């Protein structure tokens, strides 16, 4: 994310307590310091686009990509926390940031395709 990202994007670590906090019923989400969670709470009607470098959803290795998992978790959180908005506002960018770059759309930072933040 630090090397390049889509304008307006916010980052969070999948293993951060953010997703777990989203799923807790009694958590006061308005008081969070996490920028990604704060965005979800403040703008419950705006679309949320989840993306990774490659946008892969390849299951051939026996696991679901981080991007797919985060998308699923955010949708689940929206179902459990109505204040987060409708789960239909959560989208996954197929092809990821690299496809976005190949299509000529602007990014902040390195314009070259990256995988796991490497060229």
Secondary structure, 3 states (H helix, E strand, C coil): CCCEECCCCCCCCCCCHHHHHHCCCCCCHHHCCCHHHHHHHHCCCCCEEECCCCCCCCCCCCCCCHHHHHHHHHHHHHHHCHHHCCHHHEEECCCHHHHHHHCCCCCEECCCCCECCEC
